[in-house]
Amino acid sequence: MATTLRAEARTSSSKGDRKKLREQGKVPGVVYGKGITDTPISIDQKELLAQLKSNPHAIIEMEVPQFGKQPVMIHEVQRCTLSRQLLHVDFHQINMNEPVNTTVRLEFVGEPAGVKMGGILQLQHHEIDIRCLPQQIPASIEVDISALDIGENLHISELKLPSGIEVRNDPHDMVATILVPQKAEEPVEEAPEASETAAEKVEQPV
């Protein structure tokens, strides 16, 4: 199900006007696509942050000025490198009848058997790239890792995917592995007291 974002028309694209929008709690942006000319808009910053936190790859139903309701997806987000403030956002209009390339989060479930025996779980991928129809994009893909034993790996090709989902990653890419537990370091023997005394004497000024 598509989420919604409210967009407002933006009449000016000057640096000063974009700064004023941010001071008002809005983020300047652009919507573009096959059926839309590049349309300057602004989005409420709190609503956009909530969308980015919940599912940045979701389909969004947006009321685009002069074009009405359109299905769009977030294409690019620009942030300040220091403050991480949202500076600009690009939305891409999509066709609900054509496949799209996007990214989906992996949700790992279960405690690996190898971890119970002291192994260390190492995750190589937290997201994967997929291609499918917009309405088939899942919020996440569940990955059951409970059967993984020490020294075992889980690869992209072994993921159980919903119908209609095509993975764009290399099928041989590793998703998760259980490392052999590290041996405890041997205790370091303390140096003899005579050596410590000698070291103190060396440090003293002549």
C-alpha positions in Angstrom: 0.0 0.0 0.0 1.4 3.4 -1.0 2.1 6.0 1.6 1.3 9.7 1.1 3.3 12.9 1.2 1.9 16.4 0.8 3.8 18.5 -1.8 3.5 22.2 -2.3 4.4 24.2 -5.4 7.8 26.0 -5.3 7.9 29.1 -7.6 11.5 30.0 -7.0 14.7 27.9 -7.1 17.2 30.5 -5.9 19.6 29.6 -3.2 18.1 32.2 -0.8 14.6 31.0 -1.3 15.7 27.4 -0.7 17.3 28.5 2.5 14.1 30.2 3.7 12.1 27.0 3.0 14.5 25.0 5.2 14.2 27.7 8.0 10.4 27.1 7.7 10.8 23.4 8.3 10.4 22.4 4.6 12.7 20.6 2.2 13.0 21.8 -1.4 12.7 19.1 -4.1 11.8 18.2 -7.6 9.4 15.6 -9.2 10.3 14.3 -12.6 9.2 11.4 -14.9 8.0 10.4 -18.3 4.6 12.1 -17.9 5.8 15.0 -15.8 8.1 17.9 -16.6 10.6 18.7 -13.8 8.3 20.2 -11.2 9.8 22.2 -8.2 8.1 21.4 -4.9 8.6 21.5 -1.2 7.9 18.8 1.4 7.4 19.1 5.1 10.7 18.1 6.8 9.1 16.1 9.6 7.0 14.1 7.2 9.9 13.4 4.9 12.1 12.3 7.8 9.4 9.9 9.0 9.2 8.4 5.5 13.0 8.0 5.3 13.0 6.3 8.7 10.1 3.9 8.0 10.7 2.9 4.4 12.8 5.2 2.1 12.1 2.8 -0.9 8.3 2.8 -0.6 5.8 3.9 -3.3 4.5 7.3 -2.4 1.2 8.8 -3.6 1.9 12.5 -4.1 -0.4 15.3 -5.2 1.9 17.0 -7.7 1.1 20.6 -8.5 -0.5 20.8 -12.0 -0.4 17.0 -12.5 -2.6 15.7 -9.7 -2.0 12.5 -7.8 1.0 10.6 -9.0 2.8 7.4 -7.8 6.4 8.4 -7.1 9.5 7.1 -5.3 12.4 8.9 -3.6 15.3 8.9 -6.0 18.0 11.0 -4.2 18.3 12.8 -0.9 21.0 15.5 -0.3 22.1 16.2 3.2 24.6 18.6 4.8 27.8 16.6 5.5 28.2 18.2 8.9 24.7 18.7 10.4 23.0 16.0 8.3 20.2 18.5 7.6 18.0 17.6 4.6 18.9 20.0 1.8 17.1 18.6 -1.3 15.1 15.6 -2.4 14.4 14.2 -5.9 11.2 12.2 -6.6 10.8 10.0 -9.7 7.3 9.4 -11.1 6.8 5.7 -11.8 4.4 3.6 -14.0 2.6 1.0 -11.8 2.5 -1.4 -14.8 6.3 -1.3 -15.4 9.0 -3.0 -13.2 11.3 -0.7 -11.2 14.7 -1.2 -9.7 14.9 -0.5 -5.9 16.4 -1.7 -2.7 14.7 -3.6 0.1 15.8 -4.2 3.7 16.7 -7.7 5.0 15.0 -8.7 8.3 17.0 -11.4 10.1 15.1 -13.7 12.4 16.0 -16.6 14.7 19.1 -17.2 16.8 21.7 -19.2 14.8 22.6 -22.6 16.1 26.3 -21.7 15.8 25.9 -18.6 18.0 24.4 -20.8 20.7 27.7 -22.8 20.6 29.8 -19.7 20.9 30.2 -18.7 17.2 30.0 -15.1 16.0 27.3 -13.9 13.6 28.6 -11.6 10.9 26.1 -10.0 8.5 27.5 -9.0 5.1 24.3 -7.5 3.6 21.5 -5.5 5.3 19.8 -4.7 2.1 19.6 -6.2 -1.4 18.8 -4.7 -4.8 15.6 -6.0 -6.5 13.5 -5.5 -9.6 9.7 -6.0 -9.6 6.4 -4.3 -10.2 5.9 -1.3 -7.9 2.9 -2.9 -6.1 5.1 -6.0 -5.3 7.8 -4.1 -3.5 7.9 -5.6 0.1 8.6 -3.5 3.1 11.3 -6.1 4.0 12.4 -9.6 3.2 12.6 -12.0 6.1 15.7 -14.1 6.4 15.7 -17.1 8.8 19.2 -17.7 10.1 18.4 -20.1 13.0 19.8 -23.1 11.2 23.3 -21.6 10.5 26.0 -23.5 12.3 29.6 -22.5 13.0 31.5 -22.1 9.7 28.4 -22.1 7.6 27.3 -19.3 5.2 24.1 -18.0 3.7 24.2 -16.7 0.1 21.9 -14.5 -1.9 20.8 -17.5 -4.0 19.5 -19.2 -0.9 17.1 -16.4 0.1 13.4 -17.2 0.0 11.8 -14.3 -2.0 8.2 -13.4 -2.6 6.7 -14.2 -6.0 7.7 -11.7 -8.8 10.9 -10.5 -7.1 14.1 -10.6 -9.1 17.3 -10.1 -7.2 19.9 -7.9 -8.9 22.8 -8.8 -6.6 25.4 -11.5 -7.5 23.7 -14.8 -6.4 27.1 -15.9 -4.9 27.3 -12.9 -2.6 27.4 -13.9 1.1 24.5 -12.6 3.3 25.5 -14.0 6.6 28.2 -16.3 8.1 29.0 -17.8 11.5 32.6 -17.3 12.5 34.6 -19.7 14.6 34.8 -18.3 18.2 38.1 -16.6 18.9 40.4 -18.1 21.5 40.9 -16.2 24.7 44.2 -14.4 24.8 46.8 -15.9 27.1 47.6 -13.8 30.2 50.7 -11.8 29.9 53.2 -12.6 32.7 54.3 -9.6 34.8 57.9 -8.6 34.5 60.2 -9.3 37.5 60.4 -6.6 40.1 64.1 -6.2 39.5 63.4 -5.2 35.9 60.8 -2.7 37.0 63.3 -1.1 39.4 65.9 -0.9 36.6 63.4 0.8 34.3 62.7 3.4 37.0 66.3 4.2 37.5 66.9 4.7 33.8 64.0 7.3 33.7 65.5 9.3 36.5 67.5 12.4 35.5 71.2 12.3 35.9 
